[in-house]
């Protein structure tokens, strides 16, 4: 897993599509959904950890003003 597109594809495998029109809100929901998938045994620890790293990196980019066009 390398970028947000990979995280979106992971969530999509389970029928989860997240778009609320607010990038920060999307990322928080994606993190919560990823956590639930892991808690329920649907994804591996590696998928879980990689997803969280990517999501949190993107959150930091938004806070720093670098994540304006980050729907990759």
N, CA, C and O atoms as a Maestro MAE file, in Angstrom:
{
 s_m_m2io_version
 :::
 2.0.0
}

f_m_ct {
 s_m_title
 :::
 protein
 m_atom[288] {
  # First column is atom index #
  i_m_mmod_type
  r_m_x_coord
  r_m_y_coord
  r_m_z_coord
  i_m_residue_number
  s_m_chain_name
  s_m_pdb_residue_name
  s_m_pdb_atom_name
  i_m_atomic_number
  :::
  1 25 0.853 -1.163 0.000 1 A "UNK " " N  " 7
  2 3 0.000 0.000 0.000 1 A "UNK " " CA " 6
  3 2 0.903 1.232 0.000 1 A "UNK " " C  " 6
  4 15 1.799 1.362 0.834 1 A "UNK " " O  " 8
  5 25 0.651 2.132 -0.952 2 A "UNK " " N  " 7
  6 3 1.564 3.260 -1.120 2 A "UNK " " CA " 6
  7 2 0.925 4.635 -1.007 2 A "UNK " " C  " 6
  8 15 1.597 5.598 -0.640 2 A "UNK " " O  " 8
  9 25 -0.368 4.741 -1.318 3 A "UNK " " N  " 7
  10 3 -0.990 6.067 -1.327 3 A "UNK " " CA " 6
  11 2 -2.483 5.983 -0.999 3 A "UNK " " C  " 6
  12 15 -3.016 4.906 -0.736 3 A "UNK " " O  " 8
  13 25 -3.132 7.126 -1.021 4 A "UNK " " N  " 7
  14 3 -4.554 7.189 -0.658 4 A "UNK " " CA " 6
  15 2 -5.424 6.365 -1.598 4 A "UNK " " C  " 6
  16 15 -6.451 5.831 -1.182 4 A "UNK " " O  " 8
  17 25 -5.029 6.260 -2.837 5 A "UNK " " N  " 7
  18 3 -5.806 5.442 -3.770 5 A "UNK " " CA " 6
  19 2 -5.835 3.990 -3.291 5 A "UNK " " C  " 6
  20 15 -6.867 3.324 -3.365 5 A "UNK " " O  " 8
  21 25 -4.700 3.512 -2.805 6 A "UNK " " N  " 7
  22 3 -4.649 2.145 -2.286 6 A "UNK " " CA " 6
  23 2 -5.552 1.980 -1.065 6 A "UNK " " C  " 6
  24 15 -6.199 0.945 -0.907 6 A "UNK " " O  " 8
  25 25 -5.597 2.987 -0.210 7 A "UNK " " N  " 7
  26 3 -6.472 2.936 0.967 7 A "UNK " " CA " 6
  27 2 -7.929 2.911 0.521 7 A "UNK " " C  " 6
  28 15 -8.733 2.141 1.046 7 A "UNK " " O  " 8
  29 25 -8.263 3.754 -0.449 8 A "UNK " " N  " 7
  30 3 -9.634 3.770 -0.973 8 A "UNK " " CA " 6
  31 2 -10.011 2.420 -1.582 8 A "UNK " " C  " 6
  32 15 -11.133 1.944 -1.410 8 A "UNK " " O  " 8
  33 25 -9.059 1.806 -2.300 9 A "UNK " " N  " 7
  34 3 -9.315 0.496 -2.901 9 A "UNK " " CA " 6
  35 2 -9.535 -0.567 -1.825 9 A "UNK " " C  " 6
  36 15 -10.384 -1.445 -1.979 9 A "UNK " " O  " 8
  37 25 -8.776 -0.486 -0.750 10 A "UNK " " N  " 7
  38 3 -8.961 -1.414 0.365 10 A "UNK " " CA " 6
  39 2 -10.373 -1.292 0.924 10 A "UNK " " C  " 6
  40 15 -11.059 -2.297 1.111 10 A "UNK " " O  " 8
  41 25 -10.807 -0.065 1.190 11 A "UNK " " N  " 7
  42 3 -12.153 0.148 1.728 11 A "UNK " " CA " 6
  43 2 -13.217 -0.287 0.726 11 A "UNK " " C  " 6
  44 15 -14.250 -0.843 1.100 11 A "UNK " " O  " 8
  45 25 -12.951 -0.028 -0.542 12 A "UNK " " N  " 7
  46 3 -13.897 -0.388 -1.602 12 A "UNK " " CA " 6
  47 2 -14.127 -1.898 -1.663 12 A "UNK " " C  " 6
  48 15 -15.223 -2.345 -2.002 12 A "UNK " " O  " 8
  49 25 -13.093 -2.688 -1.335 13 A "UNK " " N  " 7
  50 3 -13.242 -4.149 -1.311 13 A "UNK " " CA " 6
  51 2 -14.359 -4.593 -0.379 13 A "UNK " " C  " 6
  52 15 -14.948 -5.658 -0.563 13 A "UNK " " O  " 8
  53 25 -14.646 -3.767 0.625 14 A "UNK " " N  " 7
  54 3 -15.670 -4.095 1.608 14 A "UNK " " CA " 6
  55 2 -16.935 -3.252 1.419 14 A "UNK " " C  " 6
  56 15 -17.788 -3.190 2.305 14 A "UNK " " O  " 8
  57 25 -17.045 -2.609 0.260 15 A "UNK " " N  " 7
  58 3 -18.243 -1.844 -0.052 15 A "UNK " " CA " 6
  59 2 -18.311 -0.487 0.624 15 A "UNK " " C  " 6
  60 15 -19.394 0.081 0.765 15 A "UNK " " O  " 8
  61 25 -17.181 0.035 1.039 16 A "UNK " " N  " 7
  62 3 -17.154 1.315 1.742 16 A "UNK " " CA " 6
  63 2 -16.651 2.405 0.814 16 A "UNK " " C  " 6
  64 15 -15.516 2.353 0.340 16 A "UNK " " O  " 8
  65 25 -17.500 3.391 0.555 17 A "UNK " " N  " 7
  66 3 -17.137 4.551 -0.257 17 A "UNK " " CA " 6
  67 2 -17.342 5.778 0.616 17 A "UNK " " C  " 6
  68 15 -18.447 6.020 1.103 17 A "UNK " " O  " 8
  69 25 -16.289 6.546 0.814 18 A "UNK " " N  " 7
  70 3 -16.375 7.698 1.710 18 A "UNK " " CA " 6
  71 2 -16.126 8.980 0.940 18 A "UNK " " C  " 6
  72 15 -15.069 9.173 0.339 18 A "UNK " " O  " 8
  73 25 -17.126 9.852 0.970 19 A "UNK " " N  " 7
  74 3 -16.972 11.205 0.434 19 A "UNK " " CA " 6
  75 2 -18.017 12.086 1.096 19 A "UNK " " C  " 6
  76 15 -19.215 11.927 0.857 19 A "UNK " " O  " 8
  77 25 -17.568 13.005 1.920 20 A "UNK " " N  " 7
  78 3 -18.498 13.919 2.581 20 A "UNK " " CA " 6
  79 2 -18.273 15.364 2.142 20 A "UNK " " C  " 6
  80 15 -18.960 16.273 2.608 20 A "UNK " " O  " 8
  81 25 -17.312 15.574 1.246 21 A "UNK " " N  " 7
  82 3 -17.055 16.919 0.749 21 A "UNK " " CA " 6
  83 2 -16.054 17.702 1.575 21 A "UNK " " C  " 6
  84 15 -15.746 18.853 1.264 21 A "UNK " " O  " 8
  85 25 -15.548 17.081 2.623 22 A "UNK " " N  " 7
  86 3 -14.551 17.713 3.485 22 A "UNK " " CA " 6
  87 2 -13.401 16.732 3.618 22 A "UNK " " C  " 6
  88 15 -13.579 15.639 4.156 22 A "UNK " " O  " 8
  89 25 -12.234 17.105 3.140 23 A "UNK " " N  " 7
  90 3 -11.100 16.180 3.109 23 A "UNK " " CA " 6
  91 2 -10.745 15.663 4.506 23 A "UNK " " C  " 6
  92 15 -10.510 14.467 4.681 23 A "UNK " " O  " 8
  93 25 -10.707 16.537 5.479 24 A "UNK " " N  " 7
  94 3 -10.408 16.112 6.838 24 A "UNK " " CA " 6
  95 2 -11.446 15.138 7.368 24 A "UNK " " C  " 6
  96 15 -11.109 14.139 8.003 24 A "UNK " " O  " 8
  97 25 -12.706 15.435 7.103 25 A "UNK " " N  " 7
  98 3 -13.785 14.540 7.523 25 A "UNK " " CA " 6
  99 2 -13.687 13.183 6.853 25 A "UNK " " C  " 6
  100 15 -13.906 12.150 7.485 25 A "UNK " " O  " 8
  101 25 -13.355 13.190 5.565 26 A "UNK " " N  " 7
  102 3 -13.159 11.931 4.842 26 A "UNK " " CA " 6
  103 2 -12.070 11.093 5.502 26 A "UNK " " C  " 6
  104 15 -12.234 9.890 5.705 26 A "UNK " " O  " 8
  105 25 -10.965 11.738 5.829 27 A "UNK " " N  " 7
  106 3 -9.835 11.009 6.414 27 A "UNK " " CA " 6
  107 2 -10.178 10.435 7.782 27 A "UNK " " C  " 6
  108 15 -9.785 9.314 8.101 27 A "UNK " " O  " 8
  109 25 -10.906 11.194 8.587 28 A "UNK " " N  " 7
  110 3 -11.309 10.684 9.903 28 A "UNK " " CA " 6
  111 2 -12.233 9.481 9.760 28 A "UNK " " C  " 6
  112 15 -12.104 8.500 10.492 28 A "UNK " " O  " 8
  113 25 -13.161 9.560 8.817 29 A "UNK " " N  " 7
  114 3 -14.059 8.419 8.587 29 A "UNK " " CA " 6
  115 2 -13.300 7.214 8.048 29 A "UNK " " C  " 6
  116 15 -13.590 6.077 8.417 29 A "UNK " " O  " 8
  117 25 -12.328 7.463 7.174 30 A "UNK " " N  " 7
  118 3 -11.530 6.367 6.630 30 A "UNK " " CA " 6
  119 2 -10.725 5.685 7.733 30 A "UNK " " C  " 6
  120 15 -10.598 4.461 7.750 30 A "UNK " " O  " 8
  121 25 -10.186 6.474 8.643 31 A "UNK " " N  " 7
  122 3 -9.433 5.900 9.754 31 A "UNK " " CA " 6
  123 2 -10.352 5.052 10.641 31 A "UNK " " C  " 6
  124 15 -9.990 3.944 11.036 31 A "UNK " " O  " 8
  125 25 -11.521 5.569 10.945 32 A "UNK " " N  " 7
  126 3 -12.464 4.829 11.785 32 A "UNK " " CA " 6
  127 2 -12.909 3.540 11.096 32 A "UNK " " C  " 6
  128 15 -13.006 2.495 11.740 32 A "UNK " " O  " 8
  129 25 -13.173 3.607 9.822 33 A "UNK " " N  " 7
  130 3 -13.620 2.426 9.081 33 A "UNK " " CA " 6
  131 2 -12.505 1.384 9.004 33 A "UNK " " C  " 6
  132 15 -12.758 0.187 9.140 33 A "UNK " " O  " 8
  133 25 -11.283 1.840 8.787 34 A "UNK " " N  " 7
  134 3 -10.143 0.925 8.743 34 A "UNK " " CA " 6
  135 2 -9.970 0.237 10.090 34 A "UNK " " C  " 6
  136 15 -9.702 -0.962 10.153 34 A "UNK " " O  " 8
  137 25 -10.123 0.990 11.151 35 A "UNK " " N  " 7
  138 3 -10.015 0.427 12.507 35 A "UNK " " CA " 6
  139 2 -11.079 -0.656 12.723 35 A "UNK " " C  " 6
  140 15 -10.785 -1.717 13.275 35 A "UNK " " O  " 8
  141 25 -12.298 -0.388 12.293 36 A "UNK " " N  " 7
  142 3 -13.379 -1.372 12.446 36 A "UNK " " CA " 6
  143 2 -13.114 -2.629 11.627 36 A "UNK " " C  " 6
  144 15 -13.374 -3.740 12.090 36 A "UNK " " O  " 8
  145 25 -12.601 -2.459 10.418 37 A "UNK " " N  " 7
  146 3 -12.292 -3.623 9.598 37 A "UNK " " CA " 6
  147 2 -11.242 -4.499 10.269 37 A "UNK " " C  " 6
  148 15 -11.335 -5.726 10.245 37 A "UNK " " O  " 8
  149 25 -10.255 -3.866 10.861 38 A "UNK " " N  " 7
  150 3 -9.216 -4.634 11.554 38 A "UNK " " CA " 6
  151 2 -9.780 -5.309 12.807 38 A "UNK " " C  " 6
  152 15 -9.515 -6.483 13.066 38 A "UNK " " O  " 8
  153 25 -10.555 -4.555 13.569 39 A "UNK " " N  " 7
  154 3 -11.140 -5.099 14.793 39 A "UNK " " CA " 6
  155 2 -12.005 -6.328 14.520 39 A "UNK " " C  " 6
  156 15 -12.070 -7.251 15.333 39 A "UNK " " O  " 8
  157 25 -12.662 -6.323 13.374 40 A "UNK " " N  " 7
  158 3 -13.542 -7.434 13.013 40 A "UNK " " CA " 6
  159 2 -12.827 -8.536 12.235 40 A "UNK " " C  " 6
  160 15 -13.462 -9.482 11.769 40 A "UNK " " O  " 8
  161 25 -11.505 -8.415 12.092 41 A "UNK " " N  " 7
  162 3 -10.726 -9.461 11.450 41 A "UNK " " CA " 6
  163 2 -10.825 -9.513 9.940 41 A "UNK " " C  " 6
  164 15 -10.524 -10.539 9.330 41 A "UNK " " O  " 8
  165 25 -11.243 -8.416 9.332 42 A "UNK " " N  " 7
  166 3 -11.423 -8.392 7.879 42 A "UNK " " CA " 6
  167 2 -10.133 -8.058 7.126 42 A "UNK " " C  " 6
  168 15 -9.977 -8.442 5.967 42 A "UNK " " O  " 8
  169 25 -9.217 -7.353 7.771 43 A "UNK " " N  " 7
  170 3 -7.953 -7.001 7.137 43 A "UNK " " CA " 6
  171 2 -6.802 -7.434 8.050 43 A "UNK " " C  " 6
  172 15 -6.980 -7.639 9.251 43 A "UNK " " O  " 8
  173 25 -5.638 -7.565 7.454 44 A "UNK " " N  " 7
  174 3 -4.465 -7.998 8.210 44 A "UNK " " CA " 6
  175 2 -3.884 -6.832 9.006 44 A "UNK " " C  " 6
  176 15 -4.216 -5.670 8.770 44 A "UNK " " O  " 8
  177 25 -3.019 -7.165 9.941 45 A "UNK " " N  " 7
  178 3 -2.336 -6.131 10.726 45 A "UNK " " CA " 6
  179 2 -1.494 -5.248 9.805 45 A "UNK " " C  " 6
  180 15 -1.402 -4.040 10.026 45 A "UNK " " O  " 8
  181 25 -0.890 -5.825 8.795 46 A "UNK " " N  " 7
  182 3 -0.077 -5.046 7.860 46 A "UNK " " CA " 6
  183 2 -0.931 -4.052 7.080 46 A "UNK " " C  " 6
  184 15 -0.549 -2.891 6.932 46 A "UNK " " O  " 8
  185 25 -2.081 -4.493 6.581 47 A "UNK " " N  " 7
  186 3 -2.977 -3.593 5.863 47 A "UNK " " CA " 6
  187 2 -3.450 -2.471 6.782 47 A "UNK " " C  " 6
  188 15 -3.528 -1.311 6.376 47 A "UNK " " O  " 8
  189 25 -3.758 -2.826 8.002 48 A "UNK " " N  " 7
  190 3 -4.217 -1.854 8.991 48 A "UNK " " CA " 6
  191 2 -3.141 -0.809 9.268 48 A "UNK " " C  " 6
  192 15 -3.408 0.392 9.214 48 A "UNK " " O  " 8
  193 25 -1.940 -1.261 9.561 49 A "UNK " " N  " 7
  194 3 -0.856 -0.339 9.889 49 A "UNK " " CA " 6
  195 2 -0.502 0.562 8.708 49 A "UNK " " C  " 6
  196 15 -0.330 1.770 8.876 49 A "UNK " " O  " 8
  197 25 -0.393 -0.020 7.519 50 A "UNK " " N  " 7
  198 3 -0.054 0.773 6.340 50 A "UNK " " CA " 6
  199 2 -1.132 1.810 6.049 50 A "UNK " " C  " 6
  200 15 -0.825 2.951 5.704 50 A "UNK " " O  " 8
  201 25 -2.383 1.415 6.188 51 A "UNK " " N  " 7
  202 3 -3.493 2.350 5.956 51 A "UNK " " CA " 6
  203 2 -3.428 3.528 6.916 51 A "UNK " " C  " 6
  204 15 -3.560 4.681 6.505 51 A "UNK " " O  " 8
  205 25 -3.225 3.234 8.199 52 A "UNK " " N  " 7
  206 3 -3.166 4.310 9.184 52 A "UNK " " CA " 6
  207 2 -2.001 5.249 8.925 52 A "UNK " " C  " 6
  208 15 -2.142 6.462 9.079 52 A "UNK " " O  " 8
  209 25 -0.863 4.715 8.537 53 A "UNK " " N  " 7
  210 3 0.288 5.564 8.231 53 A "UNK " " CA " 6
  211 2 -0.041 6.516 7.087 53 A "UNK " " C  " 6
  212 15 0.250 7.710 7.163 53 A "UNK " " O  " 8
  213 25 -0.641 5.992 6.042 54 A "UNK " " N  " 7
  214 3 -0.983 6.814 4.879 54 A "UNK " " CA " 6
  215 2 -2.030 7.865 5.242 54 A "UNK " " C  " 6
  216 15 -1.893 9.032 4.875 54 A "UNK " " O  " 8
  217 25 -3.063 7.460 5.953 55 A "UNK " " N  " 7
  218 3 -4.134 8.388 6.341 55 A "UNK " " CA " 6
  219 2 -3.585 9.494 7.238 55 A "UNK " " C  " 6
  220 15 -3.884 10.669 7.025 55 A "UNK " " O  " 8
  221 25 -2.798 9.132 8.222 56 A "UNK " " N  " 7
  222 3 -2.257 10.148 9.145 56 A "UNK " " CA " 6
  223 2 -1.268 11.070 8.459 56 A "UNK " " C  " 6
  224 15 -1.192 12.253 8.790 56 A "UNK " " O  " 8
  225 25 -0.509 10.546 7.508 57 A "UNK " " N  " 7
  226 3 0.398 11.395 6.735 57 A "UNK " " CA " 6
  227 2 -0.408 12.428 5.952 57 A "UNK " " C  " 6
  228 15 -0.037 13.600 5.881 57 A "UNK " " O  " 8
  229 25 -1.500 11.982 5.373 58 A "UNK " " N  " 7
  230 3 -2.354 12.898 4.617 58 A "UNK " " CA " 6
  231 2 -2.985 13.943 5.530 58 A "UNK " " C  " 6
  232 15 -3.121 15.103 5.142 58 A "UNK " " O  " 8
  233 25 -3.369 13.542 6.737 59 A "UNK " " N  " 7
  234 3 -3.917 14.499 7.704 59 A "UNK " " CA " 6
  235 2 -2.880 15.580 8.029 59 A "UNK " " C  " 6
  236 15 -3.208 16.764 8.106 59 A "UNK " " O  " 8
  237 25 -1.624 15.155 8.219 60 A "UNK " " N  " 7
  238 3 -0.555 16.124 8.483 60 A "UNK " " CA " 6
  239 2 -0.355 17.058 7.299 60 A "UNK " " C  " 6
  240 15 -0.126 18.254 7.480 60 A "UNK " " O  " 8
  241 25 -0.440 16.517 6.087 61 A "UNK " " N  " 7
  242 3 -0.301 17.355 4.892 61 A "UNK " " CA " 6
  243 2 -1.390 18.423 4.844 61 A "UNK " " C  " 6
  244 15 -1.125 19.566 4.473 61 A "UNK " " O  " 8
  245 25 -2.590 18.058 5.211 62 A "UNK " " N  " 7
  246 3 -3.688 19.024 5.220 62 A "UNK " " CA " 6
  247 2 -3.428 20.101 6.263 62 A "UNK " " C  " 6
  248 15 -3.616 21.290 6.004 62 A "UNK " " O  " 8
  249 25 -2.994 19.674 7.446 63 A "UNK " " N  " 7
  250 3 -2.687 20.644 8.505 63 A "UNK " " CA " 6
  251 2 -1.580 21.607 8.089 63 A "UNK " " C  " 6
  252 15 -1.583 22.776 8.474 63 A "UNK " " O  " 8
  253 25 -0.627 21.099 7.293 64 A "UNK " " N  " 7
  254 3 0.488 21.934 6.844 64 A "UNK " " CA " 6
  255 2 0.151 22.708 5.577 64 A "UNK " " C  " 6
  256 15 0.970 23.489 5.090 64 A "UNK " " O  " 8
  257 25 -1.049 22.498 5.040 65 A "UNK " " N  " 7
  258 3 -1.459 23.195 3.824 65 A "UNK " " CA " 6
  259 2 -0.963 22.562 2.543 65 A "UNK " " C  " 6
  260 15 -0.960 23.209 1.496 65 A "UNK " " O  " 8
  261 25 -0.545 21.313 2.606 66 A "UNK " " N  " 7
  262 3 0.000 20.652 1.432 66 A "UNK " " CA " 6
  263 2 -0.983 19.661 0.799 66 A "UNK " " C  " 6
  264 15 -0.675 19.087 -0.246 66 A "UNK " " O  " 8
  265 25 -2.130 19.452 1.390 67 A "UNK " " N  " 7
  266 3 -3.019 18.397 0.931 67 A "UNK " " CA " 6
  267 2 -4.220 18.874 0.153 67 A "UNK " " C  " 6
  268 15 -5.277 18.246 0.220 67 A "UNK " " O  " 8
  269 25 -4.100 19.966 -0.585 68 A "UNK " " N  " 7
  270 3 -5.246 20.546 -1.278 68 A "UNK " " CA " 6
  271 2 -5.837 19.619 -2.318 68 A "UNK " " C  " 6
  272 15 -7.055 19.461 -2.389 68 A "UNK " " O  " 8
  273 25 -4.988 19.002 -3.127 69 A "UNK " " N  " 7
  274 3 -5.474 18.122 -4.194 69 A "UNK " " CA " 6
  275 2 -4.964 16.717 -3.958 69 A "UNK " " C  " 6
  276 15 -4.123 16.225 -4.710 69 A "UNK " " O  " 8
  277 25 -5.456 16.080 -2.940 70 A "UNK " " N  " 7
  278 3 -4.886 14.802 -2.525 70 A "UNK " " CA " 6
  279 2 -5.808 13.617 -2.772 70 A "UNK " " C  " 6
  280 15 -5.646 12.578 -2.133 70 A "UNK " " O  " 8
  281 25 -6.763 13.742 -3.673 71 A "UNK " " N  " 7
  282 3 -7.654 12.616 -3.959 71 A "UNK " " CA " 6
  283 2 -7.046 11.721 -5.012 71 A "UNK " " C  " 6
  284 15 -7.637 11.511 -6.071 71 A "UNK " " O  " 8
  285 25 -5.873 11.193 -4.733 72 A "UNK " " N  " 7
  286 3 -5.179 10.307 -5.682 72 A "UNK " " CA " 6
  287 2 -5.558 8.887 -5.425 72 A "UNK " " C  " 6
  288 15 -5.082 7.986 -6.116 72 A "UNK " " O  " 8
  :::
 }
 m_bond[287] {
  # First column is bond index #
  i_m_from
  i_m_to
  i_m_order
  :::
  1 1 2 1
  2 2 3 1
  3 3 4 2
  4 3 5 1
  5 5 6 1
  6 6 7 1
  7 7 8 2
  8 7 9 1
  9 9 10 1
  10 10 11 1
  11 11 12 2
  12 11 13 1
  13 13 14 1
  14 14 15 1
  15 15 16 2
  16 15 17 1
  17 17 18 1
  18 18 19 1
  19 19 20 2
  20 19 21 1
  21 21 22 1
  22 22 23 1
  23 23 24 2
  24 23 25 1
  25 25 26 1
  26 26 27 1
  27 27 28 2
  28 27 29 1
  29 29 30 1
  30 30 31 1
  31 31 32 2
  32 31 33 1
  33 33 34 1
  34 34 35 1
  35 35 36 2
  36 35 37 1
  37 37 38 1
  38 38 39 1
  39 39 40 2
  40 39 41 1
  41 41 42 1
  42 42 43 1
  43 43 44 2
  44 43 45 1
  45 45 46 1
  46 46 47 1
  47 47 48 2
  48 47 49 1
  49 49 50 1
  50 50 51 1
  51 51 52 2
  52 51 53 1
  53 53 54 1
  54 54 55 1
  55 55 56 2
  56 55 57 1
  57 57 58 1
  58 58 59 1
  59 59 60 2
  60 59 61 1
  61 61 62 1
  62 62 63 1
  63 63 64 2
  64 63 65 1
  65 65 66 1
  66 66 67 1
  67 67 68 2
  68 67 69 1
  69 69 70 1
  70 70 71 1
  71 71 72 2
  72 71 73 1
  73 73 74 1
  74 74 75 1
  75 75 76 2
  76 75 77 1
  77 77 78 1
  78 78 79 1
  79 79 80 2
  80 79 81 1
  81 81 82 1
  82 82 83 1
  83 83 84 2
  84 83 85 1
  85 85 86 1
  86 86 87 1
  87 87 88 2
  88 87 89 1
  89 89 90 1
  90 90 91 1
  91 91 92 2
  92 91 93 1
  93 93 94 1
  94 94 95 1
  95 95 96 2
  96 95 97 1
  97 97 98 1
  98 98 99 1
  99 99 100 2
  100 99 101 1
  101 101 102 1
  102 102 103 1
  103 103 104 2
  104 103 105 1
  105 105 106 1
  106 106 107 1
  107 107 108 2
  108 107 109 1
  109 109 110 1
  110 110 111 1
  111 111 112 2
  112 111 113 1
  113 113 114 1
  114 114 115 1
  115 115 116 2
  116 115 117 1
  117 117 118 1
  118 118 119 1
  119 119 120 2
  120 119 121 1
  121 121 122 1
  122 122 123 1
  123 123 124 2
  124 123 125 1
  125 125 126 1
  126 126 127 1
  127 127 128 2
  128 127 129 1
  129 129 130 1
  130 130 131 1
  131 131 132 2
  132 131 133 1
  133 133 134 1
  134 134 135 1
  135 135 136 2
  136 135 137 1
  137 137 138 1
  138 138 139 1
  139 139 140 2
  140 139 141 1
  141 141 142 1
  142 142 143 1
  143 143 144 2
  144 143 145 1
  145 145 146 1
  146 146 147 1
  147 147 148 2
  148 147 149 1
  149 149 150 1
  150 150 151 1
  151 151 152 2
  152 151 153 1
  153 153 154 1
  154 154 155 1
  155 155 156 2
  156 155 157 1
  157 157 158 1
  158 158 159 1
  159 159 160 2
  160 159 161 1
  161 161 162 1
  162 162 163 1
  163 163 164 2
  164 163 165 1
  165 165 166 1
  166 166 167 1
  167 167 168 2
  168 167 169 1
  169 169 170 1
  170 170 171 1
  171 171 172 2
  172 171 173 1
  173 173 174 1
  174 174 175 1
  175 175 176 2
  176 175 177 1
  177 177 178 1
  178 178 179 1
  179 179 180 2
  180 179 181 1
  181 181 182 1
  182 182 183 1
  183 183 184 2
  184 183 185 1
  185 185 186 1
  186 186 187 1
  187 187 188 2
  188 187 189 1
  189 189 190 1
  190 190 191 1
  191 191 192 2
  192 191 193 1
  193 193 194 1
  194 194 195 1
  195 195 196 2
  196 195 197 1
  197 197 198 1
  198 198 199 1
  199 199 200 2
  200 199 201 1
  201 201 202 1
  202 202 203 1
  203 203 204 2
  204 203 205 1
  205 205 206 1
  206 206 207 1
  207 207 208 2
  208 207 209 1
  209 209 210 1
  210 210 211 1
  211 211 212 2
  212 211 213 1
  213 213 214 1
  214 214 215 1
  215 215 216 2
  216 215 217 1
  217 217 218 1
  218 218 219 1
  219 219 220 2
  220 219 221 1
  221 221 222 1
  222 222 223 1
  223 223 224 2
  224 223 225 1
  225 225 226 1
  226 226 227 1
  227 227 228 2
  228 227 229 1
  229 229 230 1
  230 230 231 1
  231 231 232 2
  232 231 233 1
  233 233 234 1
  234 234 235 1
  235 235 236 2
  236 235 237 1
  237 237 238 1
  238 238 239 1
  239 239 240 2
  240 239 241 1
  241 241 242 1
  242 242 243 1
  243 243 244 2
  244 243 245 1
  245 245 246 1
  246 246 247 1
  247 247 248 2
  248 247 249 1
  249 249 250 1
  250 250 251 1
  251 251 252 2
  252 251 253 1
  253 253 254 1
  254 254 255 1
  255 255 256 2
  256 255 257 1
  257 257 258 1
  258 258 259 1
  259 259 260 2
  260 259 261 1
  261 261 262 1
  262 262 263 1
  263 263 264 2
  264 263 265 1
  265 265 266 1
  266 266 267 1
  267 267 268 2
  268 267 269 1
  269 269 270 1
  270 270 271 1
  271 271 272 2
  272 271 273 1
  273 273 274 1
  274 274 275 1
  275 275 276 2
  276 275 277 1
  277 277 278 1
  278 278 279 1
  279 279 280 2
  280 279 281 1
  281 281 282 1
  282 282 283 1
  283 283 284 2
  284 283 285 1
  285 285 286 1
  286 286 287 1
  287 287 288 2
  :::
 }
}
